[in-house]
Amino acid sequence: MNGAVTVTAAPVVSFERLATEWRALEAEAAPVAPFRSWTWVGCLAEERYPDPVLLRAEAGGRLVGLALFNRRQGRLALAESGEGRLDAPYIEHNAPLLRPDQAGALGTLLAAAARVPGTHALVLSGVAPAVAAAAPGVAWRRRTSPAPFVALEVVREAGDPLAHLSANTRQQVRRSLRRFAEAGPVELAAAGSAAEAAAWLEALIGLHQRSWQARGRPGAFADPFMRRFHAALVARAMAQGELDLLRLTAGDRVLGYLYNLRRDGHVCAYQSGFAAEAADAQRKPGLVAHLLAIGQAAARGDAVYDFLAGEARYKSSLATGSRDLVWTEQVPTWSWRGLVARLARALKGG
């Protein structure tokens, strides 16, 4: 596409109109990670973005990019509110929505965001290192987390989701399958209707909360907002074909649930809940559920099964690789925060 990229910033007048525009660009921007789909970005938008700022990138008179920020206390947060409670759904693989032939516009768009009047920092959560590198300024706060994944072509080539695993992990999975099979056939089924998905989500939340509270932790769904957000998200994702809400059973016994988001061949293992009484040294329902889900995704032709950020043993045991995701707050280079950040980095030798 010919023509220089121009970027404009303006408040959101109508989320309904933005949804139509965003969905149209999604179709041109494929492949799009689930977290950049309007299914996620637009979920409870009126509540999550109380002071929204929309960045529009155009080239040759055509829309080539969109980025939705929320302004809070001088900070612009990409696809987040900037408030912890509302951002607890925890976005990953975050980025502006850009046509594939306009990847070079990323820096232009982020630079324009930093110039929005009254902006003192850009908050970029769960972005690829290349997105963080394209942002102007210097990192005031930054952390990096590995996100393990399974390249599903490896599974398809082997014809067996167990083939790429270590001998120890294979043994654990096979032993678990044998133990669970004592109660009946082991199956991983997908919710087939909106009502079934809603019911399974509630069951997953119950198992998840009991497991975490038994360890003295509040659990991911302790805040009522999280329950409302995910009830809305599951309904939206189910309607768009962007959800795998899966139930693991052995005979008539429910062992647990997986809550996976998917889009354009990218499956994200977002959350889970398993029956505590179903797990012990001989039986590992999480390993079994993920392995069966990996096999289903590979058979469907998906490209990647993504465990998302965080270091957990089951992730490294099942993954074929890992990539980094970055959480950064970028401040102007010559601001006092920028000077402090640069001095701290210099003292560390970075």
C-alpha positions as CSV (number, residue, x, y, z in Angstrom):
1,M,0.0,0.0,0.0
2,N,1.4,3.4,-1.0
3,G,1.4,6.5,1.1
4,A,2.9,7.6,4.4
5,V,1.2,6.5,7.6
6,T,-0.7,9.2,9.5
7,V,-2.0,8.6,13.0
8,T,-4.8,10.5,14.7
9,A,-5.9,10.2,18.4
10,A,-9.5,10.9,19.6
11,P,-11.9,9.9,22.3
12,V,-14.2,6.9,21.5
13,V,-17.6,8.3,20.5
14,S,-19.3,4.9,20.2
15,F,-18.0,1.5,21.2
16,E,-20.7,0.0,18.9
17,R,-19.3,1.7,15.9
18,L,-15.8,0.9,16.9
19,A,-16.7,-2.8,17.2
20,T,-17.7,-2.8,13.5
21,E,-14.5,-1.1,12.4
22,W,-12.3,-3.3,14.6
23,R,-13.9,-6.5,13.4
24,A,-13.4,-5.4,9.8
25,L,-9.7,-4.7,10.4
26,E,-9.3,-8.0,12.2
27,A,-10.3,-9.8,9.0
28,E,-7.5,-7.9,7.2
29,A,-4.9,-8.3,10.0
30,A,-5.1,-12.0,10.4
31,P,-3.6,-13.9,12.1
32,V,-4.7,-12.1,15.2
33,A,-4.1,-13.4,18.7
34,P,-7.2,-13.9,20.8
35,F,-6.3,-11.0,23.1
36,R,-6.3,-8.6,20.1
37,S,-9.7,-9.7,18.9
38,W,-12.7,-7.4,19.7
39,T,-14.0,-10.4,21.6
40,W,-11.5,-9.6,24.3
41,V,-10.7,-5.9,23.7
42,G,-14.3,-4.9,23.6
43,C,-15.6,-7.1,26.5
44,L,-17.3,-4.8,29.0
45,A,-15.6,-1.9,27.2
46,E,-17.8,0.8,28.7
47,E,-16.7,-0.2,32.2
48,R,-13.1,-1.1,31.4
49,Y,-12.3,2.1,29.5
50,P,-13.8,5.1,31.4
51,D,-11.5,7.6,29.5
52,P,-10.8,5.8,26.2
53,V,-8.4,7.2,23.5
54,L,-8.4,5.6,20.1
55,L,-5.4,5.8,17.8
56,R,-6.2,5.4,14.1
57,A,-3.4,4.8,11.6
58,E,-4.2,5.4,7.9
59,A,-2.2,5.1,4.7
60,G,-3.3,6.0,1.2
61,G,-6.7,6.9,2.6
62,R,-7.3,3.5,4.1
63,L,-7.4,2.3,7.7
64,V,-4.3,0.2,8.5
65,G,-4.2,0.2,12.3
66,L,-6.1,0.7,15.5
67,A,-5.0,0.9,19.1
68,L,-7.4,1.4,22.0
69,F,-5.9,3.0,25.2
70,N,-7.4,4.2,28.4
71,R,-6.1,7.4,30.1
72,R,-5.7,7.3,33.8
73,Q,-3.6,9.8,35.9
74,G,-1.4,10.7,32.9
75,R,-0.8,7.1,31.9
76,L,-2.1,5.6,28.6
77,A,-2.6,1.8,29.0
78,L,-2.9,-0.3,25.8
79,A,-6.1,-2.4,25.8
80,E,-6.3,-2.0,29.6
81,S,-7.9,0.5,32.1
82,G,-4.7,1.2,34.1
83,E,-6.6,0.1,37.2
84,G,-5.5,-3.2,38.8
85,R,-9.0,-4.5,39.6
86,L,-10.2,-4.0,36.0
87,D,-7.0,-5.3,34.5
88,A,-7.1,-8.5,36.5
89,P,-8.1,-10.5,33.5
90,Y,-4.4,-10.2,32.5
91,I,-3.9,-9.5,28.8
92,E,-1.1,-11.2,26.9
93,H,0.1,-11.1,23.3
94,N,-1.1,-7.5,23.4
95,A,-0.4,-5.1,20.5
96,P,-2.0,-2.6,18.3
97,L,-4.1,-4.1,15.5
98,L,-2.2,-3.6,12.3
99,R,-2.5,-4.9,8.7
100,P,0.4,-7.3,8.1
101,D,1.9,-5.1,5.4
102,Q,2.0,-2.2,7.8
103,A,4.1,-3.7,10.6
104,G,6.5,-0.8,10.2
105,A,3.7,1.6,11.4
106,L,4.0,0.2,14.9
107,G,6.6,2.7,16.0
108,T,4.7,5.6,14.4
109,L,1.5,4.6,16.2
110,L,3.2,4.3,19.6
111,A,5.0,7.5,19.2
112,A,1.7,9.2,18.4
113,A,0.2,7.7,21.6
114,A,3.1,9.1,23.7
115,R,2.3,12.6,22.3
116,V,-1.4,12.6,23.3
117,P,-1.7,15.7,25.5
118,G,-1.3,15.0,29.2
119,T,0.4,11.7,28.7
120,H,3.4,11.0,31.0
121,A,3.7,7.2,30.4
122,L,2.7,4.4,28.1
123,V,1.7,1.2,29.8
124,L,2.2,-1.8,27.6
125,S,1.3,-5.1,29.2
126,G,2.0,-8.6,27.9
127,V,3.6,-7.4,24.6
128,A,6.2,-9.0,22.5
129,P,9.8,-7.6,22.9
130,A,9.5,-6.1,19.5
131,V,6.5,-4.0,20.5
132,A,8.2,-2.8,23.7
133,A,11.3,-1.9,21.6
134,A,9.2,0.1,19.2
135,A,7.8,2.3,22.0
136,P,9.4,5.7,22.6
137,G,11.1,6.7,25.8
138,V,12.7,4.5,28.4
139,A,11.3,1.8,30.7
140,W,10.4,3.1,34.2
141,R,9.2,-0.3,35.2
142,R,9.7,-3.5,33.2
143,R,9.5,-7.2,33.6
144,T,9.8,-10.1,31.3
145,S,8.2,-13.5,31.6
146,P,8.6,-16.6,29.5
147,A,5.5,-18.0,27.7
148,P,6.0,-21.7,26.9
149,F,4.1,-23.1,23.9
150,V,3.7,-26.2,21.8
151,A,4.4,-25.9,18.1
152,L,1.5,-28.1,16.8
153,E,3.2,-29.0,13.6
154,V,5.7,-31.0,15.7
155,V,2.7,-33.0,17.1
156,R,1.2,-33.5,13.6
157,E,4.5,-34.7,12.1
158,A,5.0,-37.2,14.9
159,G,1.4,-38.3,14.8
160,D,1.4,-38.5,18.6
161,P,1.1,-35.7,21.2
162,L,3.3,-37.8,23.5
163,A,6.2,-38.1,21.1
164,H,8.0,-34.8,21.9
165,L,7.8,-35.3,25.7
166,S,10.5,-36.5,28.0
167,A,10.4,-40.1,29.1
168,N,9.4,-39.0,32.6
169,T,6.5,-36.9,31.4
170,R,5.3,-39.6,29.1
171,Q,5.4,-42.0,32.0
172,Q,3.4,-39.6,34.2
173,V,0.7,-39.1,31.5
174,R,0.3,-42.8,30.7
175,R,0.1,-43.7,34.4
176,S,-2.5,-41.0,35.0
177,L,-4.5,-42.2,32.1
178,R,-4.5,-45.8,33.4
179,R,-5.6,-44.7,36.9
180,F,-8.4,-42.4,35.6
181,A,-9.6,-45.2,33.2
182,E,-10.3,-47.3,36.2
183,A,-13.5,-45.1,36.6
184,G,-14.4,-45.4,32.9
185,P,-13.3,-44.0,29.5
186,V,-11.3,-40.8,29.8
187,E,-12.7,-38.1,27.5
188,L,-12.1,-34.3,26.9
189,A,-15.3,-32.8,25.5
190,A,-16.0,-29.2,24.4
191,A,-19.0,-27.2,25.5
192,G,-21.5,-27.4,22.7
193,S,-23.8,-24.5,23.5
194,A,-23.8,-21.1,25.2
195,A,-25.8,-22.5,28.1
196,E,-23.4,-25.4,28.5
197,A,-20.4,-23.1,28.3
198,A,-21.8,-20.8,31.0
199,A,-22.5,-23.8,33.3
200,W,-19.1,-25.3,32.8
201,L,-17.4,-21.9,33.5
202,E,-19.2,-21.7,36.8
203,A,-18.1,-25.3,37.6
204,L,-14.5,-24.4,36.6
205,I,-14.6,-21.3,38.8
206,G,-15.8,-23.3,41.8
207,L,-13.0,-25.9,41.4
208,H,-10.4,-23.2,40.8
209,Q,-11.4,-21.1,43.8
210,R,-11.5,-24.1,46.2
211,S,-8.1,-25.2,45.1
212,W,-6.5,-21.8,45.6
213,Q,-8.3,-21.0,48.9
214,A,-7.2,-24.3,50.3
215,R,-3.6,-22.9,49.8
216,G,-4.5,-19.6,51.6
217,R,-4.8,-17.7,48.3
218,P,-7.8,-15.7,47.0
219,G,-7.9,-17.3,43.6
220,A,-8.3,-15.6,40.2
221,F,-12.1,-15.2,40.5
222,A,-12.3,-13.7,44.0
223,D,-13.4,-10.3,42.7
224,P,-17.0,-10.1,41.4
225,F,-15.7,-8.2,38.4
226,M,-13.7,-11.2,37.2
227,R,-16.8,-13.4,37.3
228,R,-18.8,-10.8,35.3
229,F,-15.9,-10.3,32.8
230,H,-15.5,-13.9,32.1
231,A,-19.2,-14.7,31.9
232,A,-19.4,-12.0,29.3
233,L,-16.2,-13.1,27.5
234,V,-17.3,-16.8,27.3
235,A,-20.6,-15.8,25.8
236,R,-18.9,-13.5,23.2
237,A,-16.1,-16.0,22.4
238,M,-18.6,-18.9,22.0
239,A,-20.6,-16.8,19.5
240,Q,-17.5,-16.0,17.5
241,G,-16.1,-19.6,17.5
242,E,-13.1,-18.4,19.6
243,L,-13.6,-20.6,22.7
244,D,-12.6,-24.1,23.8
245,L,-14.3,-24.7,27.2
246,L,-13.3,-28.3,27.8
247,R,-14.4,-30.8,30.4
248,L,-12.3,-33.8,31.4
249,T,-14.2,-36.9,32.6
250,A,-13.5,-40.5,33.5
251,G,-16.7,-42.4,33.1
252,D,-19.3,-40.4,35.0
253,R,-16.7,-38.6,37.1
254,V,-15.8,-35.0,36.3
255,L,-12.1,-34.4,36.8
256,G,-11.9,-30.8,35.8
257,Y,-12.1,-28.1,33.1
258,L,-9.9,-26.1,30.7
259,Y,-10.8,-22.6,29.6
260,N,-8.9,-21.9,26.3
261,L,-9.2,-19.0,23.9
262,R,-8.4,-19.5,20.2
263,R,-8.2,-17.5,17.1
264,D,-6.5,-18.0,13.7
265,G,-4.8,-21.2,14.8
266,H,-3.5,-19.7,18.1
267,V,-4.9,-21.6,21.1
268,C,-4.3,-19.9,24.5
269,A,-4.6,-22.0,27.6
270,Y,-6.1,-19.2,29.8
271,Q,-7.4,-20.9,33.0
272,S,-8.4,-24.2,34.5
273,G,-10.0,-25.9,37.5
274,F,-9.6,-29.4,38.6
275,A,-11.1,-31.6,41.4
276,A,-8.6,-31.7,44.2
277,E,-9.6,-35.3,45.1
278,A,-8.7,-36.4,41.5
279,A,-5.1,-35.4,41.8
280,D,-2.2,-37.2,43.6
281,A,1.2,-38.6,42.8
282,Q,-0.3,-41.2,40.5
283,R,-3.0,-39.1,38.9
284,K,-2.4,-35.7,37.2
285,P,-5.6,-34.4,35.6
286,G,-3.9,-31.1,34.4
287,L,-1.3,-32.9,32.4
288,V,-3.9,-35.3,30.9
289,A,-6.3,-32.5,30.0
290,H,-3.7,-30.3,28.4
291,L,-2.2,-33.3,26.5
292,L,-5.6,-34.2,25.1
293,A,-6.4,-30.6,24.2
294,I,-3.0,-30.4,22.4
295,G,-4.0,-33.5,20.4
296,Q,-7.3,-32.0,19.5
297,A,-5.8,-28.7,18.5
298,A,-3.2,-30.4,16.3
299,A,-5.9,-32.5,14.6
300,R,-7.9,-29.4,13.9
301,G,-5.0,-27.8,12.1
302,D,-4.1,-25.1,14.7
303,A,-0.6,-23.7,14.7
304,V,0.3,-23.3,18.4
305,Y,-0.9,-24.3,21.8
306,D,0.2,-21.4,24.1
307,F,0.5,-21.9,27.8
308,L,0.9,-18.1,28.3
309,A,3.2,-16.3,30.7
310,G,4.6,-17.9,33.8
311,E,6.9,-20.6,34.9
312,A,5.1,-23.8,35.9
313,R,6.4,-27.3,35.7
314,Y,3.6,-28.7,33.7
315,K,4.2,-25.9,31.1
316,S,7.8,-26.7,30.6
317,S,7.1,-30.5,30.6
318,L,4.6,-30.2,27.7
319,A,6.1,-27.3,25.7
320,T,8.3,-27.5,22.6
321,G,9.6,-23.9,23.0
322,S,9.2,-20.6,24.8
323,R,9.1,-16.9,23.9
324,D,9.2,-13.8,26.1
325,L,6.4,-11.4,26.9
326,V,7.1,-7.9,28.4
327,W,5.3,-5.7,30.8
328,T,6.7,-2.2,30.6
329,E,5.8,1.4,31.5
330,Q,7.6,3.7,29.1
331,V,8.3,7.3,30.2
332,P,9.9,10.2,28.2
333,T,13.6,10.0,28.0
334,W,14.2,13.5,29.4
335,S,11.6,13.4,32.1
336,W,12.8,13.0,35.7
337,R,11.6,9.4,35.7
338,G,13.4,8.8,32.4
339,L,16.6,10.3,33.8
340,V,16.3,8.1,37.0
341,A,15.7,5.0,34.9
342,R,18.6,5.7,32.6
343,L,20.9,6.3,35.6
344,A,19.8,3.1,37.3
345,R,20.4,1.1,34.1
346,A,23.8,2.7,33.7
347,L,24.8,1.8,37.3
348,K,23.8,-1.8,36.5
349,G,25.9,-1.8,33.4
350,G,22.9,-2.2,31.1
